[in-house]
Amino acid sequence: MTLAYIVNRVLDFYGLLILFYVILSWFPVGRGGVLSDIYRVLASVCEPYIGIFRRIVPIAGAGIDFSPLIALLVLRYLVQPALVALARMSGL
């Protein structure tokens, strides 16, 4: 198992966390309970990255926020290939 493989899998997992966070945000989450705890943990993990794009991408008509989609696309097609290439170049 190479470093490039591990980096690739970790970033895939982070992309899934963002996706779960977005899907969970579509449903009402009451205070307390397991669902609320999961949402809070996902928010603390995903919001620092998504927040970068929220400052750049304006909210579209009808209050639709495309920043998580842009964040996922940047993660998948820019960040992930760059980090995997760096890991491969390191030879680990």
Secondary structure, DSSP 8 states (H G I E B T S, - for coil): --HHHHHHHHHHHHHHHHHHHHHHHTS---SSSHHHHHHHHHHHHHHHHHHHHHTTS--BGGGB--HHHHHHHHIIIIIHHHHHHHHHHHT-
